Amino acid sequence: MKFKYCPICGGRLQEKYSYDEGGVPYCPVDDVMYFDTPIPCIIVAVIRDNMLLMLKQSYTFKNSNVLVSGYVNTGEIVEETVLREVKEETGIIAGQPKYLGSYYLDSKEIIMLTFMAYYESGEVIESEEVDWAGWICIDDALNEMVEDKIGKSVVKKVIEEIKNTNN
């Protein structure tokens, strides 16, 4: 998020030099610097044996299946977000979230924190956000993700992770 106005007093921010950060939006009234802050979001590949939990959400991509994703709530630990989003979107209980890396989407000012997690229990129950949810053979998943470049890279990392674990 790029600040132009002070969230406290509403005044227009000025640029102030901040050593290694350069020019930063600053409120002289409240004496506060407002650094650009990306919105944190998670994306998670849930594994069940050789299957991957996938969704169809036509508001994200028209011709691709996707992984579970969602925004981190204020005060929430990111690993909690992973498990909450899986439960909210699909009804599935997942566990053992493992961090895989991050991506930055400049166009939306979002930092995507990527994870894999393991199925623990439950049956797929699609939320209102989801057009379809189900299990797909992990070997076929990349072909189902035509438009989702970040999702594809997460699945590739998961496949590599599974290979390394089985060796």
C-alpha positions in Angstrom: 0.0 0.0 0.0 1.4 3.4 -1.0 0.4 6.1 1.4 -0.5 9.6 0.2 -2.5 10.8 3.2 -1.9 10.2 6.9 -4.2 7.5 8.3 -4.3 9.3 11.7 -5.0 13.0 10.8 -5.8 12.8 7.1 -3.2 15.4 6.1 -1.3 15.1 2.9 2.1 13.4 3.5 5.4 14.9 2.6 8.5 13.1 1.5 11.2 12.8 4.2 14.7 11.2 3.8 15.2 8.0 5.7 18.8 6.9 5.5 18.8 3.6 3.7 15.2 3.8 2.5 15.5 7.1 0.7 12.4 9.3 0.4 9.5 8.1 2.5 6.0 9.5 3.0 5.9 11.4 6.2 3.3 13.2 8.4 4.8 16.2 10.1 1.7 16.6 12.3 1.9 13.1 13.8 5.6 12.6 13.2 5.1 9.2 11.5 6.8 7.7 8.5 4.6 5.4 6.3 6.7 2.8 4.5 5.1 1.0 1.5 3.6 -2.2 2.8 2.5 -5.0 0.5 -0.7 -7.0 1.4 0.2 -10.5 2.7 -1.5 -13.4 1.0 -1.0 -17.1 1.1 -1.2 -19.8 -1.5 -1.1 -23.5 -0.5 -0.8 -26.8 -2.2 -2.7 -29.4 -0.1 -1.4 -33.0 -0.6 -3.3 -36.3 0.0 -1.3 -39.3 -1.1 -0.5 -38.6 -4.8 -3.4 -36.1 -5.1 -3.5 -32.3 -5.0 -6.5 -30.2 -3.8 -7.5 -27.8 -6.5 -10.2 -25.2 -7.1 -11.9 -23.5 -9.9 -12.6 -19.8 -9.2 -13.7 -18.1 -12.4 -13.1 -14.7 -10.9 -9.3 -15.4 -10.7 -8.7 -17.3 -13.9 -11.2 -18.4 -16.5 -9.3 -21.4 -17.9 -7.3 -22.6 -15.0 -7.6 -24.6 -11.8 -5.9 -22.9 -8.9 -4.6 -23.7 -5.4 -6.2 -22.5 -2.2 -5.3 -18.9 -1.5 -6.3 -16.0 0.7 -5.4 -12.9 2.6 -3.7 -12.9 6.0 -5.9 -11.2 8.6 -4.5 -8.6 11.0 -3.1 -10.3 14.0 -3.1 -13.7 12.4 0.0 -16.0 12.1 0.6 -16.9 8.5 0.5 -20.7 9.2 -2.9 -20.1 10.8 -4.1 -18.4 7.6 -3.0 -21.4 5.6 -5.1 -23.8 7.6 -8.1 -21.4 7.9 -8.2 -20.7 4.2 -8.2 -24.4 3.3 -11.0 -25.0 5.8 -13.1 -22.0 4.7 -12.8 -22.7 0.9 -13.0 -26.5 0.9 -14.1 -27.8 4.3 -10.9 -29.8 4.5 -8.7 -30.0 7.6 -5.1 -29.7 6.7 -1.9 -29.7 8.8 1.8 -29.5 8.8 2.1 -26.3 6.7 5.6 -25.9 5.2 6.8 -22.6 3.8 8.1 -22.8 0.2 9.0 -19.2 -0.7 7.5 -15.9 -1.7 6.5 -13.9 -4.8 5.6 -10.3 -5.2 2.8 -9.1 -7.5 3.6 -5.5 -8.2 0.3 -4.9 -10.1 -1.7 -5.7 -6.9 1.0 -4.8 -4.3 0.6 -8.3 -2.8 3.3 -10.6 -1.4 2.3 -14.2 -1.9 3.7 -16.5 0.8 3.6 -20.1 -0.6 3.1 -23.3 1.4 2.4 -26.9 1.1 0.3 -28.7 3.7 -1.0 -32.2 4.2 -4.6 -33.5 4.2 -5.7 -34.6 7.7 -9.5 -35.1 7.4 -12.8 -34.1 5.9 -14.7 -34.2 2.7 -14.6 -31.4 0.1 -17.4 -28.9 0.6 -17.2 -26.0 -1.8 -17.6 -22.5 -0.3 -19.5 -19.7 -2.1 -16.1 -18.4 -3.4 -15.4 -21.6 -5.2 -17.0 -22.9 -8.5 -15.5 -26.3 -8.0 -13.1 -28.0 -5.6 -11.6 -31.5 -5.7 -8.6 -33.8 -5.8 -6.5 -34.1 -8.9 -3.6 -36.4 -9.5 -0.5 -34.3 -8.8 1.1 -35.5 -12.0 -1.8 -33.9 -13.9 -2.0 -30.7 -11.9 0.4 -28.6 -14.0 -1.8 -29.2 -17.1 -4.8 -27.9 -15.2 -3.1 -24.6 -14.4 -2.9 -23.0 -17.8 -3.0 -19.4 -16.6 -1.7 -19.6 -13.0 2.0 -19.1 -13.2 2.6 -18.8 -9.4 0.4 -21.8 -8.7 2.4 -23.8 -11.3 5.7 -22.8 -9.6 4.3 -23.9 -6.2 3.2 -27.3 -7.6 6.7 -27.8 -9.2 8.3 -27.1 -5.8 5.9 -29.5 -4.1 6.7 -32.2 -6.7 10.4 -31.7 -6.0 9.8 -31.7 -2.2 8.0 -35.0 -2.5 10.8 -36.5 -4.6 13.4 -35.4 -2.0 11.3 -36.8 0.9 10.9 -40.2 -0.8 14.6 -40.5 -1.5 
